[in-house]
Amino acid sequence: MSAVQNRETWYHGSPVQFTTLREGSTITRWRELAEAFARKPSRLSYDKYGAGPITHNGALKDCFLYVIDTDIEIGRDIIQHPRTTMDEGAEFITLRDLPVRLIATLP
């Protein structure tokens, strides 16, 4: 599988502040999806072609958006989420702890 360098940003959203993302967490290249996941919705949907907004029922406030703060490689550090209901490439699982950098507090 191909190496993914820092120039391709990977995001994680959470209602909790931390500096290390634990193994088994989900990440995505889609910022808006990470922002939605930060609110811990039980339902989430989006237009198949990405033309419309992401809709969800998450209501948490003061959530956090992170970027992965190291180089990662698909197949070594992350894998496609094996049980995702989303499109291929939308959601990945971490295979090791990864450093993160807080980039936004979501109101």
N, CA, C and O atoms as CSV, one atom per row, in Angstrom:
chain,resi,resn,atom,element,x,y,z
A,1,MET,N,N,0.836,-1.190,0.000
A,1,MET,CA,C,0.000,0.000,0.000
A,1,MET,C,C,0.874,1.244,0.000
A,1,MET,O,O,2.055,1.176,0.342
A,2,SER,N,N,0.309,2.360,-0.376
A,2,SER,CA,C,1.097,3.574,-0.527
A,2,SER,C,C,1.357,4.272,0.804
A,2,SER,O,O,0.550,4.202,1.731
A,3,ALA,N,N,2.496,4.943,0.874
A,3,ALA,CA,C,2.819,5.748,2.048
A,3,ALA,C,C,2.030,7.051,1.973
A,3,ALA,O,O,1.855,7.623,0.897
A,4,VAL,N,N,1.562,7.506,3.116
A,4,VAL,CA,C,0.842,8.769,3.196
A,4,VAL,C,C,1.713,9.725,3.996
A,4,VAL,O,O,1.999,9.468,5.165
A,5,GLN,N,N,2.127,10.801,3.395
A,5,GLN,CA,C,3.007,11.769,4.047
A,5,GLN,C,C,2.178,12.878,4.687
A,5,GLN,O,O,0.973,12.977,4.457
A,6,ASN,N,N,2.839,13.715,5.496
A,6,ASN,CA,C,2.173,14.811,6.199
A,6,ASN,C,C,1.406,15.747,5.280
A,6,ASN,O,O,0.452,16.391,5.716
A,7,ARG,N,N,1.804,15.834,4.017
A,7,ARG,CA,C,1.108,16.758,3.116
A,7,ARG,C,C,-0.352,16.356,2.915
A,7,ARG,O,O,-1.150,17.156,2.425
A,8,GLU,N,N,-0.704,15.142,3.282
A,8,GLU,CA,C,-2.095,14.697,3.254
A,8,GLU,C,C,-2.580,14.678,4.696
A,8,GLU,O,O,-2.162,13.832,5.487
A,9,THR,N,N,-3.443,15.590,5.027
A,9,THR,CA,C,-3.868,15.776,6.405
A,9,THR,C,C,-4.888,14.724,6.820
A,9,THR,O,O,-5.836,14.431,6.092
A,10,TRP,N,N,-4.673,14.166,8.001
A,10,TRP,CA,C,-5.597,13.212,8.608
A,10,TRP,C,C,-6.176,13.850,9.862
A,10,TRP,O,O,-5.449,14.444,10.658
A,11,TYR,N,N,-7.503,13.722,10.034
A,11,TYR,CA,C,-8.221,14.381,11.126
A,11,TYR,C,C,-8.838,13.373,12.088
A,11,TYR,O,O,-9.112,12.226,11.735
A,12,HIS,N,N,-9.048,13.845,13.323
A,12,HIS,CA,C,-9.804,13.105,14.323
A,12,HIS,C,C,-10.574,14.131,15.134
A,12,HIS,O,O,-10.005,15.141,15.551
A,13,GLY,N,N,-11.853,13.891,15.364
A,13,GLY,CA,C,-12.668,14.766,16.190
A,13,GLY,C,C,-13.059,14.067,17.474
A,13,GLY,O,O,-13.308,12.862,17.481
A,14,SER,N,N,-13.113,14.832,18.578
A,14,SER,CA,C,-13.403,14.229,19.886
A,14,SER,C,C,-13.983,15.269,20.834
A,14,SER,O,O,-13.698,16.458,20.697
A,15,PRO,N,N,-14.798,14.830,21.799
A,15,PRO,CA,C,-15.252,15.746,22.841
A,15,PRO,C,C,-14.222,15.868,23.976
A,15,PRO,O,O,-14.474,16.566,24.959
A,16,VAL,N,N,-13.071,15.199,23.852
A,16,VAL,CA,C,-12.053,15.140,24.908
A,16,VAL,C,C,-10.742,15.731,24.380
A,16,VAL,O,O,-10.415,15.572,23.204
A,17,GLN,N,N,-9.998,16.412,25.250
A,17,GLN,CA,C,-8.677,16.920,24.885
A,17,GLN,C,C,-7.607,15.899,25.251
A,17,GLN,O,O,-7.688,15.268,26.304
A,18,PHE,N,N,-6.592,15.728,24.377
A,18,PHE,CA,C,-5.483,14.805,24.614
A,18,PHE,C,C,-4.349,15.145,23.658
A,18,PHE,O,O,-4.505,16.011,22.797
A,19,THR,N,N,-3.216,14.477,23.797
A,19,THR,CA,C,-2.076,14.707,22.909
A,19,THR,C,C,-1.693,13.455,22.130
A,19,THR,O,O,-0.910,13.530,21.183
A,20,THR,N,N,-2.236,12.313,22.517
A,20,THR,CA,C,-1.945,11.053,21.836
A,20,THR,C,C,-3.249,10.338,21.527
A,20,THR,O,O,-4.051,10.075,22.424
A,21,LEU,N,N,-3.458,10.025,20.254
A,21,LEU,CA,C,-4.634,9.274,19.824
A,21,LEU,C,C,-4.342,7.796,20.011
A,21,LEU,O,O,-3.322,7.300,19.534
A,22,ARG,N,N,-5.208,7.105,20.685
A,22,ARG,CA,C,-4.969,5.695,21.004
A,22,ARG,C,C,-5.206,4.763,19.822
A,22,ARG,O,O,-6.028,5.028,18.944
A,23,GLU,N,N,-4.463,3.676,19.831
A,23,GLU,CA,C,-4.653,2.596,18.866
A,23,GLU,C,C,-6.121,2.191,18.849
A,23,GLU,O,O,-6.754,2.102,19.900
A,24,GLY,N,N,-6.663,1.946,17.659
A,24,GLY,CA,C,-8.062,1.544,17.519
A,24,GLY,C,C,-9.019,2.706,17.302
A,24,GLY,O,O,-10.227,2.497,17.184
A,25,SER,N,N,-8.496,3.928,17.247
A,25,SER,CA,C,-9.321,5.113,17.012
A,25,SER,C,C,-9.560,5.298,15.514
A,25,SER,O,O,-8.855,4.719,14.687
A,26,THR,N,N,-10.548,6.101,15.181
A,26,THR,CA,C,-10.845,6.357,13.775
A,26,THR,C,C,-10.263,7.699,13.340
A,26,THR,O,O,-10.251,8.663,14.104
A,27,ILE,N,N,-9.780,7.743,12.096
A,27,ILE,CA,C,-9.309,8.985,11.495
A,27,ILE,C,C,-9.842,9.066,10.069
A,27,ILE,O,O,-10.273,8.068,9.491
A,28,THR,N,N,-9.802,10.269,9.519
A,28,THR,CA,C,-10.308,10.499,8.172
A,28,THR,C,C,-9.560,11.659,7.529
A,28,THR,O,O,-8.998,12.498,8.233
A,29,ARG,N,N,-9.548,11.714,6.213
A,29,ARG,CA,C,-8.991,12.859,5.490
A,29,ARG,C,C,-10.050,13.948,5.317
A,29,ARG,O,O,-9.740,15.048,4.859
A,30,TRP,N,N,-11.277,13.650,5.675
A,30,TRP,CA,C,-12.423,14.536,5.471
A,30,TRP,C,C,-12.681,15.328,6.756
A,30,TRP,O,O,-13.243,14.806,7.719
A,31,ARG,N,N,-12.265,16.583,6.753
A,31,ARG,CA,C,-12.363,17.423,7.957
A,31,ARG,C,C,-13.798,17.496,8.489
A,31,ARG,O,O,-14.018,17.338,9.690
A,32,GLU,N,N,-14.768,17.732,7.613
A,32,GLU,CA,C,-16.156,17.877,8.058
A,32,GLU,C,C,-16.673,16.594,8.711
A,32,GLU,O,O,-17.489,16.655,9.631
A,33,LEU,N,N,-16.213,15.453,8.252
A,33,LEU,CA,C,-16.612,14.188,8.856
A,33,LEU,C,C,-16.031,14.077,10.263
A,33,LEU,O,O,-16.729,13.662,11.188
A,34,ALA,N,N,-14.777,14.437,10.433
A,34,ALA,CA,C,-14.161,14.416,11.768
A,34,ALA,C,C,-14.883,15.377,12.712
A,34,ALA,O,O,-15.092,15.064,13.884
A,35,GLU,N,N,-15.261,16.548,12.196
A,35,GLU,CA,C,-15.998,17.507,13.020
A,35,GLU,C,C,-17.347,16.925,13.459
A,35,GLU,O,O,-17.759,17.113,14.604
A,36,ALA,N,N,-18.021,16.235,12.572
A,36,ALA,CA,C,-19.302,15.605,12.913
A,36,ALA,C,C,-19.097,14.491,13.942
A,36,ALA,O,O,-19.855,14.393,14.907
A,37,PHE,N,N,-18.088,13.659,13.741
A,37,PHE,CA,C,-17.805,12.563,14.682
A,37,PHE,C,C,-17.435,13.081,16.071
A,37,PHE,O,O,-17.664,12.394,17.066
A,38,ALA,N,N,-16.867,14.281,16.147
A,38,ALA,CA,C,-16.499,14.861,17.443
A,38,ALA,C,C,-17.720,14.991,18.356
A,38,ALA,O,O,-17.593,14.961,19.580
A,39,ARG,N,N,-18.880,15.131,17.763
A,39,ARG,CA,C,-20.116,15.325,18.539
A,39,ARG,C,C,-20.794,14.014,18.926
A,39,ARG,O,O,-21.874,14.022,19.516
A,40,LYS,N,N,-20.158,12.882,18.593
A,40,LYS,CA,C,-20.617,11.533,18.959
A,40,LYS,C,C,-22.071,11.257,18.561
A,40,LYS,O,O,-22.888,10.903,19.411
A,41,PRO,N,N,-22.394,11.417,17.277
A,41,PRO,CA,C,-23.768,11.148,16.838
A,41,PRO,C,C,-24.066,9.645,16.795
A,41,PRO,O,O,-23.168,8.824,16.612
A,42,SER,N,N,-25.326,9.312,16.965
A,42,SER,CA,C,-25.739,7.913,16.773
A,42,SER,C,C,-26.192,7.690,15.335
A,42,SER,O,O,-26.277,6.552,14.873
A,43,ARG,N,N,-26.489,8.806,14.614
A,43,ARG,CA,C,-26.848,8.734,13.195
A,43,ARG,C,C,-26.089,9.820,12.447
A,43,ARG,O,O,-25.948,10.947,12.922
A,44,LEU,N,N,-25.601,9.451,11.262
A,44,LEU,CA,C,-24.859,10.392,10.433
A,44,LEU,C,C,-25.085,10.001,8.984
A,44,LEU,O,O,-25.097,8.816,8.652
A,45,SER,N,N,-25.265,10.998,8.116
A,45,SER,CA,C,-25.411,10.703,6.691
A,45,SER,C,C,-24.826,11.844,5.871
A,45,SER,O,O,-24.684,12.973,6.341
A,46,TYR,N,N,-24.493,11.508,4.631
A,46,TYR,CA,C,-23.988,12.503,3.707
A,46,TYR,C,C,-24.339,12.077,2.299
A,46,TYR,O,O,-24.601,10.905,2.031
A,47,ASP,N,N,-24.340,13.054,1.399
A,47,ASP,CA,C,-24.613,12.814,-0.009
A,47,ASP,C,C,-23.504,11.950,-0.584
A,47,ASP,O,O,-22.328,12.211,-0.332
A,48,LYS,N,N,-23.850,10.944,-1.336
A,48,LYS,CA,C,-22.875,10.019,-1.909
A,48,LYS,C,C,-21.779,10.736,-2.678
A,48,LYS,O,O,-20.642,10.267,-2.713
A,49,TYR,N,N,-22.098,11.850,-3.285
A,49,TYR,CA,C,-21.128,12.572,-4.102
A,49,TYR,C,C,-20.488,13.738,-3.354
A,49,TYR,O,O,-19.729,14.511,-3.938
A,50,GLY,N,N,-20.795,13.868,-2.059
A,50,GLY,CA,C,-20.181,14.917,-1.259
A,50,GLY,C,C,-20.662,16.319,-1.586
A,50,GLY,O,O,-20.019,17.299,-1.212
A,51,ALA,N,N,-21.782,16.422,-2.278
A,51,ALA,CA,C,-22.272,17.734,-2.693
A,51,ALA,C,C,-23.003,18.461,-1.567
A,51,ALA,O,O,-22.990,19.691,-1.519
A,52,GLY,N,N,-23.627,17.735,-0.681
A,52,GLY,CA,C,-24.408,18.349,0.378
A,52,GLY,C,C,-23.693,18.286,1.715
A,52,GLY,O,O,-22.606,17.719,1.827
A,53,PRO,N,N,-24.316,18.873,2.729
A,53,PRO,CA,C,-23.714,18.867,4.066
A,53,PRO,C,C,-23.827,17.483,4.727
A,53,PRO,O,O,-24.668,16.668,4.347
A,54,ILE,N,N,-22.987,17.244,5.694
A,54,ILE,CA,C,-23.099,16.053,6.531
A,54,ILE,C,C,-24.177,16.348,7.561
A,54,ILE,O,O,-24.127,17.375,8.239
A,55,THR,N,N,-25.147,15.458,7.683
A,55,THR,CA,C,-26.185,15.624,8.690
A,55,THR,C,C,-25.996,14.564,9.764
A,55,THR,O,O,-25.587,13.438,9.481
A,56,HIS,N,N,-26.300,14.944,10.999
A,56,HIS,CA,C,-26.140,14.012,12.120
A,56,HIS,C,C,-26.982,14.492,13.297
A,56,HIS,O,O,-27.499,15.609,13.298
A,57,ASN,N,N,-27.107,13.628,14.294
A,57,ASN,CA,C,-27.892,13.981,15.471
A,57,ASN,C,C,-27.025,14.239,16.700
A,57,ASN,O,O,-27.539,14.282,17.818
A,58,GLY,N,N,-25.727,14.409,16.508
A,58,GLY,CA,C,-24.839,14.725,17.629
A,58,GLY,C,C,-25.062,16.145,18.101
A,58,GLY,O,O,-25.234,17.056,17.291
A,59,ALA,N,N,-25.059,16.337,19.414
A,59,ALA,CA,C,-25.372,17.661,19.954
A,59,ALA,C,C,-24.325,18.175,20.938
A,59,ALA,O,O,-24.524,19.224,21.551
A,60,LEU,N,N,-23.227,17.466,21.098
A,60,LEU,CA,C,-22.211,17.910,22.045
A,60,LEU,C,C,-21.625,19.250,21.633
A,60,LEU,O,O,-21.478,19.528,20.443
A,61,LYS,N,N,-21.292,20.075,22.604
A,61,LYS,CA,C,-20.664,21.378,22.364
A,61,LYS,C,C,-19.222,21.330,22.839
A,61,LYS,O,O,-18.825,20.415,23.562
A,62,ASP,N,N,-18.445,22.318,22.430
A,62,ASP,CA,C,-17.044,22.442,22.830
A,62,ASP,C,C,-16.269,21.156,22.601
A,62,ASP,O,O,-15.642,20.616,23.512
A,63,CYS,N,N,-16.326,20.680,21.368
A,63,CYS,CA,C,-15.570,19.499,20.945
A,63,CYS,C,C,-14.259,19.967,20.334
A,63,CYS,O,O,-14.025,21.166,20.187
A,64,PHE,N,N,-13.408,19.015,19.979
A,64,PHE,CA,C,-12.069,19.348,19.525
A,64,PHE,C,C,-11.739,18.650,18.213
A,64,PHE,O,O,-12.127,17.505,17.980
A,65,LEU,N,N,-11.016,19.367,17.365
A,65,LEU,CA,C,-10.571,18.815,16.095
A,65,LEU,C,C,-9.051,18.733,16.124
A,65,LEU,O,O,-8.369,19.701,16.459
A,66,TYR,N,N,-8.534,17.559,15.769
A,66,TYR,CA,C,-7.101,17.288,15.780
A,66,TYR,C,C,-6.622,16.906,14.395
A,66,TYR,O,O,-7.406,16.465,13.554
A,67,VAL,N,N,-5.317,17.078,14.160
A,67,VAL,CA,C,-4.657,16.484,13.010
A,67,VAL,C,C,-3.606,15.522,13.546
A,67,VAL,O,O,-3.027,15.736,14.611
A,68,ILE,N,N,-3.374,14.459,12.786
A,68,ILE,CA,C,-2.321,13.520,13.133
A,68,ILE,C,C,-0.994,14.238,12.910
A,68,ILE,O,O,-0.767,14.810,11.843
A,69,ASP,N,N,-0.126,14.211,13.905
A,69,ASP,CA,C,1.091,15.015,13.893
A,69,ASP,C,C,2.342,14.181,13.616
A,69,ASP,O,O,3.390,14.392,14.226
A,70,THR,N,N,2.215,13.238,12.691
A,70,THR,CA,C,3.346,12.418,12.270
A,70,THR,C,C,3.029,11.829,10.899
A,70,THR,O,O,1.873,11.819,10.476
A,71,ASP,N,N,4.044,11.345,10.216
A,71,ASP,CA,C,3.815,10.627,8.963
A,71,ASP,C,C,3.172,9.282,9.282
A,71,ASP,O,O,3.519,8.638,10.272
A,72,ILE,N,N,2.244,8.866,8.443
A,72,ILE,CA,C,1.612,7.561,8.626
A,72,ILE,C,C,1.554,6.826,7.305
A,72,ILE,O,O,1.582,7.427,6.231
A,73,GLU,N,N,1.474,5.523,7.411
A,73,GLU,CA,C,1.432,4.677,6.225
A,73,GLU,C,C,0.239,3.735,6.313
A,73,GLU,O,O,0.042,3.048,7.315
A,74,ILE,N,N,-0.553,3.719,5.245
A,74,ILE,CA,C,-1.692,2.807,5.180
A,74,ILE,C,C,-1.151,1.382,5.153
A,74,ILE,O,O,-0.239,1.070,4.388
A,75,GLY,N,N,-1.715,0.532,5.984
A,75,GLY,CA,C,-1.287,-0.856,6.073
A,75,GLY,C,C,-0.300,-1.100,7.205
A,75,GLY,O,O,-0.185,-2.220,7.702
A,76,ARG,N,N,0.406,-0.062,7.609
A,76,ARG,CA,C,1.343,-0.191,8.726
A,76,ARG,C,C,0.811,0.530,9.957
A,76,ARG,O,O,0.810,-0.029,11.054
A,77,ASP,N,N,0.360,1.768,9.780
A,77,ASP,CA,C,-0.110,2.588,10.890
A,77,ASP,C,C,-1.632,2.672,10.967
A,77,ASP,O,O,-2.200,2.857,12.043
A,78,ILE,N,N,-2.279,2.535,9.825
A,78,ILE,CA,C,-3.743,2.614,9.749
A,78,ILE,C,C,-4.241,1.614,8.710
A,78,ILE,O,O,-3.510,1.210,7.806
A,79,ILE,N,N,-5.508,1.229,8.865
A,79,ILE,CA,C,-6.178,0.388,7.874
A,79,ILE,C,C,-7.577,0.941,7.624
A,79,ILE,O,O,-8.144,1.641,8.463
A,80,GLN,N,N,-8.112,0.619,6.472
A,80,GLN,CA,C,-9.509,0.948,6.175
A,80,GLN,C,C,-10.375,0.345,7.280
A,80,GLN,O,O,-10.164,-0.802,7.672
A,81,HIS,N,N,-11.342,1.102,7.783
A,81,HIS,CA,C,-12.235,0.589,8.824
A,81,HIS,C,C,-12.946,-0.649,8.285
A,81,HIS,O,O,-13.631,-0.563,7.266
A,82,PRO,N,N,-12.799,-1.799,8.944
A,82,PRO,CA,C,-13.355,-3.038,8.390
A,82,PRO,C,C,-14.883,-3.137,8.445
A,82,PRO,O,O,-15.473,-3.934,7.715
A,83,ARG,N,N,-15.528,-2.340,9.298
A,83,ARG,CA,C,-16.985,-2.441,9.440
A,83,ARG,C,C,-17.699,-1.124,9.141
A,83,ARG,O,O,-18.814,-0.896,9.609
A,84,THR,N,N,-17.055,-0.267,8.365
A,84,THR,CA,C,-17.666,1.021,8.065
A,84,THR,C,C,-18.880,0.847,7.159
A,84,THR,O,O,-18.950,-0.093,6.368
A,85,THR,N,N,-19.814,1.748,7.286
A,85,THR,CA,C,-20.958,1.797,6.377
A,85,THR,C,C,-20.787,2.955,5.391
A,85,THR,O,O,-21.676,3.242,4.591
A,86,MET,N,N,-19.634,3.609,5.465
A,86,MET,CA,C,-19.345,4.748,4.588
A,86,MET,C,C,-18.598,4.292,3.350
A,86,MET,O,O,-18.219,3.128,3.217
A,87,ASP,N,N,-18.398,5.235,2.456
A,87,ASP,CA,C,-17.666,4.962,1.229
A,87,ASP,C,C,-16.231,4.522,1.535
A,87,ASP,O,O,-15.667,4.874,2.572
A,88,GLU,N,N,-15.662,3.757,0.625
A,88,GLU,CA,C,-14.274,3.335,0.768
A,88,GLU,C,C,-13.370,4.561,0.857
A,88,GLU,O,O,-13.520,5.511,0.088
A,89,GLY,N,N,-12.449,4.533,1.783
A,89,GLY,CA,C,-11.502,5.627,1.959
A,89,GLY,C,C,-11.974,6.733,2.883
A,89,GLY,O,O,-11.230,7.684,3.123
A,90,ALA,N,N,-13.187,6.637,3.409
A,90,ALA,CA,C,-13.699,7.699,4.273
A,90,ALA,C,C,-13.258,7.537,5.725
A,90,ALA,O,O,-13.082,8.530,6.432
A,91,GLU,N,N,-13.080,6.307,6.172
A,91,GLU,CA,C,-12.841,6.070,7.601
A,91,GLU,C,C,-11.760,5.000,7.778
A,91,GLU,O,O,-11.834,3.923,7.188
A,92,PHE,N,N,-10.759,5.317,8.600
A,92,PHE,CA,C,-9.652,4.407,8.861
A,92,PHE,C,C,-9.497,4.182,10.360
A,92,PHE,O,O,-9.936,5.002,11.167
A,93,ILE,N,N,-8.872,3.068,10.726
A,93,ILE,CA,C,-8.592,2.703,12.122
A,93,ILE,C,C,-7.088,2.774,12.350
A,93,ILE,O,O,-6.303,2.332,11.511
A,94,THR,N,N,-6.694,3.332,13.488
A,94,THR,CA,C,-5.272,3.404,13.817
A,94,THR,C,C,-4.796,2.067,14.378
A,94,THR,O,O,-5.508,1.412,15.140
A,95,LEU,N,N,-3.578,1.670,13.991
A,95,LEU,CA,C,-2.988,0.414,14.455
A,95,LEU,C,C,-1.955,0.630,15.554
A,95,LEU,O,O,-1.379,-0.323,16.078
A,96,ARG,N,N,-1.731,1.893,15.895
A,96,ARG,CA,C,-0.808,2.227,16.983
A,96,ARG,C,C,-1.196,3.589,17.531
A,96,ARG,O,O,-1.947,4.326,16.892
A,97,ASP,N,N,-0.691,3.930,18.709
A,97,ASP,CA,C,-0.901,5.267,19.250
A,97,ASP,C,C,-0.218,6.273,18.326
A,97,ASP,O,O,0.880,6.021,17.829
A,98,LEU,N,N,-0.873,7.420,18.098
A,98,LEU,CA,C,-0.336,8.451,17.207
A,98,LEU,C,C,-0.392,9.820,17.887
A,98,LEU,O,O,-1.385,10.143,18.538
A,99,PRO,N,N,0.661,10.626,17.743
A,99,PRO,CA,C,0.608,11.981,18.289
A,99,PRO,C,C,-0.358,12.835,17.475
A,99,PRO,O,O,-0.455,12.694,16.256
A,100,VAL,N,N,-1.067,13.717,18.163
A,100,VAL,CA,C,-1.998,14.621,17.492
A,100,VAL,C,C,-1.709,16.052,17.907
A,100,VAL,O,O,-1.064,16.311,18.923
A,101,ARG,N,N,-2.209,16.980,17.086
A,101,ARG,CA,C,-2.104,18.396,17.375
A,101,ARG,C,C,-3.502,18.997,17.293
A,101,ARG,O,O,-4.189,18.845,16.283
A,102,LEU,N,N,-3.917,19.671,18.342
A,102,LEU,CA,C,-5.222,20.345,18.378
A,102,LEU,C,C,-5.203,21.518,17.418
A,102,LEU,O,O,-4.319,22.370,17.492
A,103,ILE,N,N,-6.189,21.567,16.503
A,103,ILE,CA,C,-6.243,22.685,15.547
A,103,ILE,C,C,-7.485,23.543,15.697
A,103,ILE,O,O,-7.529,24.659,15.180
A,104,ALA,N,N,-8.515,23.031,16.408
A,104,ALA,CA,C,-9.738,23.833,16.549
A,104,ALA,C,C,-10.577,23.343,17.723
A,104,ALA,O,O,-10.621,22.152,18.034
A,105,THR,N,N,-11.238,24.296,18.359
A,105,THR,CA,C,-12.291,23.969,19.311
A,105,THR,C,C,-13.593,24.240,18.582
A,105,THR,O,O,-13.797,25.327,18.042
A,106,LEU,N,N,-14.474,23.248,18.568
A,106,LEU,CA,C,-15.728,23.347,17.813
A,106,LEU,C,C,-16.842,23.809,18.746
A,106,LEU,O,O,-17.111,23.164,19.758
A,107,PRO,N,N,-17.488,24.917,18.413
A,107,PRO,CA,C,-18.549,25.460,19.301
A,107,PRO,C,C,-19.803,24.601,19.286
A,107,PRO,O,O,-20.776,24.916,19.971
